Amino acid sequence: MNESKVRKVDLAIQGMGCASCVQKVEKAVKGLPFVVDARVNLAAMRASVTYTPARGDARETIRKAVEGAGSYEATLLPEEGPAGREVTDAIERSEQEEARNLRRRLWVALVLSALIMAVSMGRMFPFLSIQDPEARNLLLLLLASPVFFWAGAPFHRGLVRSIRHRSADMNTLVSIGTATAFFYSAVVTLRPGLFAADRFPSFVYYDTAVMIIALILLGRTLEARAKGKARQSLRALMGLQPRLARVVRDGREEEVPIESVRVGDHLLVRPGEGIPADGVVVQGASSVDESMLTGESLPVDKGPGSRVVGATINQNGTLRIRAEKVGKDTVLAQIVRVVEEAQASKAPVQRLADKVAAVFVPTVLTVSLITFAGWWTWGPEPNGLNAMLHAIAVLIIACPCALGLATPTAIMVGTGRGAEMGILIKGAESLETAGKIQAIVLDKTGTLTKGMPEVAEIEPGENVTVDELLQLAASLEKASEHPIGKAVVRAAERRAVPFLPVESFENFPGKGLRAEVQGREVLLGNRALMESRGVALGQWQDRADPLFLKGRTVMFLAVDGRILGLLAAADTLKEDAAESVGELKALGLEVTMLTGDNKRVAATVAADLSLDGVIAEVLPQDKAARIRDLQKTGKQVCMVGDGVNDAPALVQADLGIAMGTGTDIAIESADIALMRPSLKGVPLAIRLSRRTLRTIRQNLFWAFVYNLIGIPVAAGVLVPCCGISLKPVYAAAAMAFSSVSVVTNSLRLRKIRID
């Protein structure tokens, strides 16, 4: 298959209720001849479909297939970039209306259920006691009918859909169970003589039917609220984008919708306002809160020439910005897109739950029939009634919802939590892999080190101060574009050392510089420059040798043929490198450095950081082979690099983590992108992944155990030995609790401190 021709479409789906719904939608979409793959996420209520171009509108055909799988409402999302504001607002309004409708049904069910329970227990509520059984049953029928037919309508419609599509889901179980109790009671009420027998005594179970509906509606309401909280991080990200922008056009200032901003527009942003688009400051100075981007709380100073990112907050000065990226091209849009895709993805650990969900409801229906037959044949009197109640309990306690929510809710919360901390996890599989990593390989330049040289040592001679030595060196280097020259200039600027005028400037490539400063000849360079100009190194060679052994670049400074001192430059470690490596080792990871530098420099860095291993003098094209060698030892390997020359190694590794700059997140070769260049994000990402994976395992464990224990108990296997049975009402309460507990357990990830 030509991968370049494969396209992708995402859909938002309303109306799915359990893991069986996921299976139905996936089966319907995968049945289309041009569809390559389809993945449906219950918690995110999204579907992601890859397909090859087909005749006609393939996207619309896919949407109709989703809706044809049941009474679902599917909305096509944009092919590129995150869902637009109009689409997301429409989806959110639909979700809110669905939640309001659910609450209305719940309140009707709760109020009428309470009245039915009170009338049924007349001895406890004498003022509601009705002595005539027929009159009491008729009143109960009238009270129960709105609950069964209106509040429980979604379950019954689901049953009708299931019959039409020859499938079954959670609605099937609830509708059959409640309908059995309700219609049995209705027949007893309207035709009391029909069940006047030992097998079916004339008892009514309206309270059972309505309480089951009320409890399951309560569970779904709590579940919907919890799932809403799980999506909170993504909604918060999307809500950061200002709705209006102040644009300067033809010399006039006007306020326009954010969608009207074009590349090249000049935007005015006042203190306290969100920046509408990615761009460059052309006028003004201020501090900008970029915490939404990097997770870093300290504001960043901005002035003319500084780059700014849309949705960050201008704090204390008015800025005039030239827009360079708008709409789907902004960093915020890319972040939202990555998080959306990650939350809609499916982790490998979900496969077992999917296999179970595919056969779950038919299996439960079969168990319910076996339970009915068993109690009818061997159960005590009234065996018919006992058979019905136990069969209903089996139907009601079974819960594919928990299985369907166990993995996606944890992934949704985990990826959202990561985005808040500037950690972009690009998919559920990456999240799961990160939790299993055993060895981590760190690139040196730009990852462990700052990626640019800094002046590490300054050694002046007798009667010369550090500032005097630095002043002469920086005066020569001020006109230089060499990275080491810039490092010398930065060092002088940090110490507020003034520059001296320079004359007769000469550059000797590969050696150093010469100039006249205040009438004196000044040389700054390596040993080769000094020897070519007849300057004796003497004791300075001995002083330079230890620095050479540490991998430093040494520059001698001579005035009128006499050396006054030396400066040593090096690519220094990041401030948090040692602490971050320590955290990685504390997590039980084997930490190795991979670099193209010589072994002497690499050994120095490895010793400073107490690394477990070092692989030096490796060409960029050979880094992937070194990762492959580590994988052959049986370890799950993570590679951390800058995403440029480390791309092959990032792809080869089981997990690739790319160090970002806060504006570049489109690092295709990485599984996880860090939005700031701090190495602290690496142990954060590993810890977050491990905790998310642990939460998924907890959810799956309890979802499976709940059903493995609950269904046999509901069937009555403990009655012969222990006398323990489970009434259908209690089964409904347990079922509602199971899915709510899974989502609530996942929400704990939002409050756990990962740092």
C-alpha positions in Angstrom: 0.0 0.0 0.0 1.2 3.5 -0.8 1.4 5.2 2.6 1.4 8.6 1.0 -2.2 8.0 -0.2 -3.6 7.0 3.2 -5.7 9.7 4.8 -7.1 10.2 8.2 -10.4 11.5 9.5 -11.5 12.1 13.2 -15.0 12.1 14.3 -16.7 13.2 17.6 -19.5 10.7 18.5 -22.4 11.3 20.8 -24.5 8.5 22.3 -22.0 5.7 23.0 -22.6 4.1 26.4 -20.3 1.1 26.8 -17.4 -1.0 25.4 -19.9 -2.9 23.2 -20.8 0.4 21.5 -17.1 0.8 20.7 -17.0 -2.6 19.1 -20.1 -2.0 17.0 -18.8 1.3 15.6 -15.4 -0.1 14.9 -16.9 -3.1 13.1 -19.2 -0.9 11.0 -16.4 1.4 9.9 -13.9 -1.4 9.3 -16.5 -3.0 7.0 -16.1 -0.2 4.5 -13.8 -1.4 1.6 -11.6 1.6 1.6 -11.0 1.8 5.4 -7.6 0.7 6.6 -8.1 1.0 10.3 -10.5 2.4 12.8 -10.1 3.2 16.5 -12.9 4.3 18.8 -12.3 5.8 22.2 -15.2 5.6 24.7 -13.9 8.2 27.2 -13.0 10.8 24.6 -16.1 9.9 22.5 -13.9 10.1 19.4 -13.2 7.9 16.4 -10.0 8.0 14.4 -10.2 6.4 10.9 -7.5 5.9 8.3 -8.6 5.2 4.8 -7.5 5.3 1.1 -9.2 7.7 -1.3 -12.4 6.4 -2.7 -15.0 7.5 -5.2 -17.4 10.0 -3.7 -17.1 11.6 -0.3 -15.3 9.0 1.8 -15.5 11.1 4.9 -19.2 11.4 4.7 -19.6 7.7 4.0 -17.6 7.0 7.2 -19.8 9.4 9.2 -22.9 7.7 7.9 -21.4 4.3 8.8 -20.8 5.4 12.4 -24.4 6.7 12.7 -25.7 3.6 11.0 -24.1 1.4 13.7 -26.7 2.7 16.2 -28.5 5.9 17.2 -25.2 7.8 17.4 -24.6 11.4 16.3 -21.2 11.8 14.5 -19.5 15.0 13.7 -16.6 15.2 11.2 -13.5 17.1 12.6 -11.1 19.1 10.5 -8.5 17.0 8.6 -5.7 19.3 9.7 -5.3 21.1 13.0 -7.5 20.7 16.0 -11.3 21.0 15.9 -12.3 24.6 15.1 -14.0 26.7 17.7 -17.4 26.4 16.0 -17.1 22.6 15.9 -15.9 22.3 19.5 -18.6 24.7 20.7 -21.3 22.7 18.9 -20.0 19.5 20.4 -19.8 21.0 23.8 -23.4 22.3 23.5 -24.5 18.8 22.5 -22.7 17.3 25.5 -24.3 19.8 27.8 -27.8 19.2 26.4 -27.2 15.5 26.8 -26.1 16.0 30.4 -29.2 18.2 31.1 -31.5 15.6 29.6 -29.8 12.9 31.7 -30.3 14.9 34.9 -34.0 15.5 34.1 -34.6 11.8 33.6 -32.6 11.1 36.8 -34.7 13.4 39.0 -38.0 12.1 37.7 -36.7 8.5 38.3 -35.5 9.3 41.8 -38.6 11.2 43.0 -41.0 8.5 41.6 -38.8 5.7 42.9 -38.9 7.2 46.4 -42.7 7.4 46.2 -43.0 3.8 44.9 -40.7 2.5 47.7 -42.7 4.4 50.3 -46.1 3.0 49.0 -44.6 -0.5 48.8 -43.4 -0.3 52.4 -46.8 0.8 53.8 -46.0 -0.4 57.3 -43.2 2.1 57.6 -45.2 5.0 56.1 -48.8 4.6 57.4 -50.0 7.8 55.7 -49.2 6.2 52.4 -50.5 2.7 53.3 -53.2 1.3 51.0 -54.9 -1.7 52.3 -56.5 -2.9 49.0 -53.7 -4.8 47.2 -55.3 -4.3 43.7 -55.6 -0.5 44.3 -52.0 -0.4 45.6 -50.7 -2.2 42.6 -52.6 0.0 40.2 -51.1 3.1 41.9 -47.6 1.6 41.7 -48.2 0.9 38.0 -49.2 4.5 37.4 -46.1 5.8 39.3 -43.7 3.4 37.7 -44.8 3.9 34.1 -43.2 7.4 33.6 -39.9 6.0 35.0 -40.0 2.9 32.8 -41.2 4.5 29.6 -39.7 8.0 29.8 -36.7 7.9 32.2 -35.7 4.5 30.9 -36.3 5.4 27.2 -32.6 5.6 26.3 -32.1 1.9 27.4 -35.2 0.7 25.5 -34.2 2.6 22.3 -30.8 1.0 22.6 -32.5 -2.5 22.8 -34.4 -1.7 19.6 -31.2 -0.6 17.9 -29.5 -3.7 19.0 -32.2 -5.9 17.6 -32.2 -4.0 14.3 -28.4 -4.3 14.0 -28.2 -7.8 15.4 -25.9 -6.8 18.1 -26.1 -6.2 21.9 -24.7 -3.7 24.4 -25.3 -2.4 27.9 -28.7 -1.0 26.9 -29.7 -4.5 26.0 -29.0 -5.9 29.4 -30.7 -3.0 31.3 -33.7 -2.9 29.1 -34.4 -6.7 29.2 -33.8 -6.7 33.0 -36.1 -3.8 33.8 -38.7 -4.8 31.2 -38.9 -8.3 32.7 -39.6 -6.9 36.2 -42.0 -4.2 35.0 -44.1 -6.2 32.6 -44.3 -9.1 35.0 -45.6 -6.7 37.7 -48.0 -5.1 35.2 -49.5 -8.5 34.3 -49.9 -9.3 38.0 -51.7 -5.9 38.5 -54.0 -6.1 35.5 -54.5 -9.9 35.4 -53.9 -11.0 39.0 -55.2 -14.5 38.5 -52.7 -15.3 35.7 -49.8 -15.8 38.1 -51.7 -17.2 41.1 -49.5 -20.3 41.3 -46.6 -21.7 43.4 -44.0 -20.9 40.7 -45.1 -17.3 40.3 -46.9 -15.9 43.3 -48.7 -12.6 42.8 -45.9 -10.2 43.9 -45.1 -7.0 42.1 -41.6 -5.7 41.5 -42.2 -2.1 40.4 -39.7 -0.9 43.0 -37.0 -3.2 41.4 -37.6 -1.9 37.9 -37.6 1.8 38.7 -34.8 1.6 41.2 -32.6 -0.1 38.7 -33.3 2.6 36.2 -32.7 5.4 38.8 -29.4 3.9 40.0 -28.1 3.3 36.5 -29.0 6.9 35.5 -27.3 8.1 38.7 -24.2 6.1 37.7 -24.2 7.6 34.2 -24.7 11.1 35.5 -21.7 10.7 37.8 -19.7 9.0 35.1 -20.5 11.9 32.6 -19.4 14.5 35.2 -16.2 12.6 35.8 -15.4 12.2 32.1 -16.0 15.9 31.8 -13.4 16.5 34.4 -11.0 14.1 32.6 -11.3 16.3 29.5 -10.8 19.4 31.5 -7.1 19.8 30.6 -7.8 19.8 26.8 -10.8 22.2 27.2 -8.6 24.5 29.3 -5.9 24.5 26.5 -8.5 25.3 23.9 -10.0 28.0 26.0 -6.7 29.9 26.2 -7.0 31.2 22.7 -8.5 34.7 22.8 -11.7 35.1 20.8 -10.9 38.7 19.7 -7.7 40.4 18.5 -6.8 44.1 18.3 -5.5 44.7 14.7 -3.8 47.8 13.3 -4.8 48.2 9.6 -4.4 51.3 7.5 -3.3 53.2 10.6 -6.5 52.4 12.5 -7.0 50.1 15.4 -9.9 47.7 15.2 -11.1 44.6 17.1 -11.8 41.6 15.0 -12.6 37.9 15.6 -9.5 35.8 16.0 -10.4 33.9 12.8 -9.9 37.1 10.8 -6.2 37.6 11.8 -3.9 37.2 8.8 -0.2 36.5 8.5 1.6 39.9 8.6 -1.1 41.7 10.6 0.2 44.0 13.4 -1.5 43.2 16.7 -1.7 45.3 19.8 -1.7 43.4 23.1 -2.3 45.3 26.3 -1.3 44.1 29.9 -3.4 41.2 31.1 -4.5 40.1 27.6 -3.8 36.9 25.8 -1.6 37.0 22.7 -3.8 36.2 19.7 -1.2 34.6 17.4 2.4 33.4 17.1 4.7 36.2 16.0 7.5 38.7 16.6 7.5 41.7 18.8 8.1 44.9 16.7 7.5 47.4 19.4 7.2 47.6 23.2 8.6 45.6 26.2 6.9 43.4 28.7 7.0 40.1 30.5 5.0 37.2 29.2 3.6 34.3 31.1 4.4 31.2 29.1 3.4 28.6 31.7 0.6 27.2 29.4 3.4 26.3 26.9 6.3 25.1 29.1 4.9 24.6 32.5 7.4 27.1 33.8 5.8 29.7 36.1 8.4 32.4 35.8 7.5 35.1 33.2 9.8 35.7 30.2 11.0 39.2 29.3 10.1 40.2 25.7 11.2 43.1 23.5 11.6 44.1 19.9 12.8 41.0 17.9 11.5 38.5 20.6 9.3 35.7 19.5 5.9 35.2 21.2 3.4 32.4 21.1 -0.3 32.7 20.8 -2.4 32.2 24.0 0.4 33.2 26.3 -0.4 36.1 28.6 1.1 39.6 28.3 1.7 40.9 31.8 2.9 44.5 32.3 3.5 46.4 29.1 1.8 47.0 25.7 3.3 45.0 22.9 2.9 45.4 19.1 3.3 42.1 17.4 3.6 41.0 13.8 1.6 37.8 13.3 3.6 35.0 11.6 1.5 32.0 12.3 -2.3 31.9 12.7 -5.1 29.4 12.9 -4.1 25.7 12.7 -0.4 26.7 12.3 0.0 28.2 15.8 1.9 26.3 18.5 -1.3 26.1 20.6 -3.2 24.5 17.7 -0.4 22.0 17.3 -0.4 21.2 21.0 -4.2 20.7 21.1 -3.9 18.5 18.0 -1.3 16.3 19.6 -3.3 16.0 22.8 -6.5 15.2 20.9 -4.8 12.5 19.0 -3.2 11.0 22.1 -6.4 11.0 24.0 -8.3 9.4 21.1 -5.6 6.7 20.6 -5.8 3.2 22.0 -3.1 1.6 24.2 -1.9 -2.0 23.5 -3.0 -2.9 27.1 -6.6 -2.3 26.0 -6.5 -5.2 23.6 -7.6 -7.8 26.2 -10.5 -5.6 27.3 -11.6 -5.2 23.7 -11.5 -8.9 23.1 -13.7 -9.5 26.2 -16.1 -6.6 25.3 -16.7 -8.1 21.8 -18.3 -11.2 23.4 -19.3 -9.8 26.8 -23.0 -9.0 26.3 -23.9 -12.2 24.4 -22.1 -14.2 27.1 -24.0 -12.4 29.9 -27.3 -13.0 28.1 -26.4 -16.7 27.9 -25.5 -16.8 31.6 -28.8 -15.1 32.4 -30.7 -17.8 30.5 -28.7 -20.6 32.2 -29.4 -19.0 35.5 -33.1 -18.8 34.8 -33.2 -22.5 33.7 -31.2 -23.6 36.7 -33.4 -21.9 39.3 -36.5 -23.0 37.4 -35.4 -26.6 37.4 -33.6 -27.1 40.7 -34.5 -24.0 42.7 -36.7 -23.9 45.8 -40.3 -22.6 45.7 -41.3 -20.2 44.3 -38.8 -21.4 41.7 -40.2 -19.4 38.8 -40.0 -16.1 40.7 -36.5 -16.9 42.0 -35.4 -17.8 38.5 -36.6 -14.5 37.2 -35.1 -12.4 39.9 -31.7 -14.1 39.7 -31.7 -13.8 35.9 -32.5 -10.1 36.2 -29.7 -9.6 38.7 -27.2 -11.2 36.3 -28.3 -8.9 33.5 -28.1 -5.8 35.6 -24.8 -6.4 37.4 -22.8 -7.1 34.2 -20.9 -4.0 33.3 -19.0 -3.6 30.0 -18.8 0.1 30.8 -16.0 -0.3 33.3 -14.0 -2.4 30.8 -14.5 0.2 28.1 -13.5 3.1 30.3 -10.6 1.5 32.2 -7.8 2.5 29.7 -9.1 5.6 27.8 -10.0 7.6 30.9 -6.5 7.1 32.4 -4.9 8.0 29.1 -7.0 11.1 28.8 -6.2 12.3 32.2 -2.5 11.3 31.9 -1.9 13.0 28.6 -3.8 16.1 29.8 -1.7 16.3 32.9 1.4 16.0 30.8 0.4 18.9 28.5 -0.1 21.0 31.6 3.6 20.4 32.5 4.9 20.9 29.0 5.2 17.2 28.2 3.4 16.3 24.9 2.8 12.6 24.7 1.9 11.7 21.1 -0.1 8.6 21.7 -1.4 6.0 24.1 1.2 3.5 22.9 4.0 6.0 23.7 2.6 6.5 27.2 2.5 2.7 27.8 6.0 2.2 26.5 7.4 5.0 28.6 6.2 3.2 31.7 8.2 0.1 30.8 11.6 1.7 30.0 14.6 0.1 31.6 17.5 2.0 30.1 17.8 5.6 29.0 20.4 7.1 26.5 21.1 10.8 26.6 22.6 12.8 23.8 25.3 15.2 25.2 25.2 18.4 23.1 22.0 20.3 23.6 20.6 17.7 26.0 23.0 17.3 28.9 24.9 20.4 27.9 23.7 23.8 26.9 24.7 23.3 23.3 26.8 26.4 23.1 30.3 27.1 24.6 30.7 29.2 27.7 33.8 30.6 29.4 34.5 28.0 32.0 37.9 29.2 33.5 39.8 32.4 33.4 43.4 32.3 34.7 45.2 35.7 34.8 49.0 36.0 35.3 50.8 38.1 37.9 49.7 41.7 38.3 46.7 41.1 36.0 43.1 40.9 37.2 40.3 38.7 35.7 38.5 41.8 34.5 41.5 43.2 32.7 42.2 39.8 31.0 38.6 39.5 30.0 38.4 43.1 28.8 41.2 42.6 26.3 39.9 39.2 25.1 36.3 40.5 24.7 37.4 43.6 22.8 39.1 41.4 20.2 36.2 39.0 20.0 33.5 41.6 19.8 33.6 41.6 16.0 33.9 37.8 15.8 31.0 35.4 14.8 32.7 32.4 16.2 30.7 30.6 19.0 33.7 30.8 21.4 34.1 34.5 20.6 30.5 35.1 21.4 31.0 33.2 24.7 33.9 35.5 25.6 31.7 38.6 24.8 28.8 37.2 26.9 31.2 36.6 29.9 32.4 40.3 29.7 28.8 41.6 29.5 27.8 39.6 32.5 30.7 41.2 34.5 29.8 44.6 33.0 33.4 44.9 31.6 33.7 47.8 29.1 35.1 47.2 25.7 38.2 48.9 24.3 38.6 50.3 20.8 40.5 47.9 18.4 42.7 48.7 15.4 44.4 46.7 12.7 42.2 43.7 13.4 43.3 40.3 11.8 41.7 36.9 11.9 43.7 33.7 11.5 41.2 30.9 10.8 41.8 27.9 13.0 44.3 29.8 15.2 42.9 33.0 16.6 42.9 36.8 16.4 45.4 39.8 16.4 44.8 43.5 16.9 46.2 46.7 18.3 44.6 47.9 21.5 45.7 51.2 23.0 48.9 51.0 21.0 49.8 47.5 22.1 49.8 44.3 20.0 47.3 41.8 21.5 47.1 38.1 20.4 44.2 35.8 21.4 44.3 32.2 20.2 45.7 28.7 20.5 49.2 27.3 20.8 49.7 27.3 17.0 49.0 31.1 16.9 51.5 31.8 19.7 54.2 29.7 18.1 53.7 31.3 14.7 54.1 34.7 16.3 57.2 33.7 18.3 55.5 33.9 21.7 56.9 31.4 24.3 54.3 29.5 26.3 56.7 28.5 29.2 54.7 27.7 32.4 51.4 28.4 30.6 51.7 25.1 28.7 51.8 23.2 32.0 48.8 25.2 33.3 46.8 24.5 30.1 47.4 20.7 30.0 44.9 19.9 32.8 42.3 21.9 31.0 43.0 20.1 27.7 42.5 16.8 29.6 39.1 18.0 30.7 38.1 18.7 27.1 38.3 22.5 27.4 39.2 24.8 24.4 42.1 26.9 25.7 42.9 30.4 24.4 46.1 32.2 25.4 46.2 36.0 25.6 49.5 37.7 24.9 50.4 41.5 24.9 53.5 42.7 23.1 54.9 39.1 23.0 54.2 38.2 26.6 51.4 35.9 27.8 49.2 37.6 30.4 46.8 34.6 31.0 44.5 32.1 29.4 40.8 31.5 29.0 39.1 28.1 28.7 35.8 27.5 27.0 33.5 24.5 27.2 30.0 23.4 26.4 28.9 23.5 30.0 26.3 21.2 31.6 22.8 22.4 32.1 22.0 23.6 35.6 19.6 20.7 36.1 21.5 18.0 34.4 23.1 16.4 37.5 19.8 16.5 39.4 17.8 15.1 36.5 20.3 12.2 36.0 20.1 11.4 39.7 16.3 11.3 39.4 16.5 8.9 36.5 18.8 6.6 38.4 16.5 6.8 41.4 13.8 5.4 39.1 15.9 2.4 38.5 17.0 3.3 35.0 20.4 2.6 33.5 21.6 6.0 32.3 24.1 6.1 29.3 25.5 9.1 27.3 25.8 8.9 23.5 28.0 11.5 21.9 30.1 12.3 18.9 32.7 14.0 21.0 36.1 12.5 21.7 36.4 10.0 24.6 38.3 12.4 26.8 35.6 15.0 26.8 32.9 12.3 27.1 34.6 10.7 30.1 34.8 14.1 31.9 31.1 14.7 31.5 30.2 11.1 32.5 32.3 11.4 35.6 30.7 14.8 36.5 27.2 13.2 36.2 28.1 9.7 37.6 26.6 8.1 34.5 26.4 4.3 34.2 28.0 4.3 30.8 29.3 6.4 27.9 29.5 5.8 24.2 31.7 8.4 22.5 33.0 9.3 19.0 29.8 8.1 17.3 28.8 9.7 14.0 25.1 10.8 13.8 24.4 8.2 11.2 25.8 5.5 13.6 23.8 6.5 16.7 20.8 4.3 15.7 23.1 1.2 15.5 24.4 1.9 19.0 20.7 2.0 20.3 20.1 -1.3 18.4 23.1 -2.8 20.2 21.6 -1.9 23.6 18.2 -3.3 22.6 19.9 -6.6 21.8 20.7 -7.0 25.5 16.9 -7.3 26.1 16.3 -3.9 27.5 13.5 -1.4 26.7 15.6 1.6 25.6 14.6 5.3 25.6 16.6 7.8 23.6 16.6 11.5 24.5 17.9 14.0 22.0 17.3 17.3 20.2 15.3 15.8 17.4 17.6 17.0 14.6 20.8 14.8 14.1 19.4 12.4 16.7 16.3 11.6 14.6 17.5 8.1 13.5 18.3 7.1 17.0 14.9 8.5 18.3 13.1 6.3 15.7 15.2 3.2 16.5 14.6 3.5 20.3 11.6 1.9 21.9 10.8 5.4 23.1 12.1 8.7 21.6 12.0 11.9 23.7 12.8 15.1 21.9 14.0 18.2 23.8 12.0 21.2 22.7 12.4 25.0 22.7 8.9 26.0 23.6 8.0 26.7 20.0 9.0 23.7 18.1 6.7 20.7 18.8 6.5 19.2 15.4 9.3 16.7 16.0 8.0 13.7 13.9 10.7 11.3 15.0 9.9 11.5 18.7 7.2 9.8 20.7 7.3 12.5 23.5 8.1 16.1 23.0 9.3 18.3 25.8 8.2 21.9 25.4 11.2 23.4 27.2 14.9 22.5 27.0 15.1 21.5 30.6 16.1 17.9 31.2 13.8 17.8 34.2 11.0 16.9 31.8 12.5 13.5 31.2 12.1 12.0 34.7 8.7 13.8 34.9 7.6 12.0 31.7 8.7 8.6 33.0 7.0 9.0 36.3 3.8 10.3 34.8 3.8 7.3 32.4 4.4 4.8 35.1 1.7 6.2 37.3 -0.8 6.3 34.3 0.1 2.7 33.4 -0.4 1.6 37.1 -3.8 3.3 37.1 -4.8 1.5 33.9 -3.8 -1.8 35.4 -5.8 -1.0 38.6 -8.8 -0.1 36.5 -8.6 -3.3 34.4 -8.0 -5.4 37.4 -11.1 -4.1 39.2 -13.2 -4.2 36.0 -12.4 -7.8 35.5 -12.6 -8.9 39.1 -15.9 -7.0 39.5 -17.5 -9.1 36.7 -15.8 -12.3 37.6 -17.2 -12.1 41.2 -20.4 -10.2 40.6 -22.0 -12.3 37.9 -21.7 -15.6 39.7 -22.9 -14.1 43.0 -25.9 -12.5 41.1 -26.6 -16.0 39.5 -26.9 -17.4 43.0 -23.9 -19.7 43.3 -23.4 -18.8 47.0 -27.0 -19.5 47.9 -26.6 -23.3 48.5 -23.5 -23.0 50.7 -23.8 -19.5 52.3 -27.4 -18.4 51.8 -26.1 -15.2 50.1 -28.0 -13.8 47.1 -28.0 -10.5 45.4 -31.2 -8.6 44.8 -31.5 -6.8 41.4 -31.6 -3.4 43.0 -28.3 -4.1 44.7 -26.9 -5.4 41.5 -27.9 -2.1 39.8 -26.1 -0.1 42.5 -23.0 -2.2 42.1 -23.0 -1.8 38.4 -23.4 2.0 38.6 -20.6 2.1 41.1 -18.2 0.0 39.0 -17.9 2.5 36.1 -17.9 5.5 38.3 -15.1 4.0 40.4 -12.9 3.4 37.3 -13.3 7.0 36.1 -12.7 8.4 39.6 -9.6 6.3 40.0 -8.3 7.8 36.8 -9.1 11.3 37.9 -6.6 10.8 40.8 -3.9 11.4 38.2 -4.9 15.1 38.0 -4.1 15.7 41.7 -0.9 13.6 42.0 2.2 15.7 42.2 4.6 14.4 39.6 7.4 16.9 40.4 
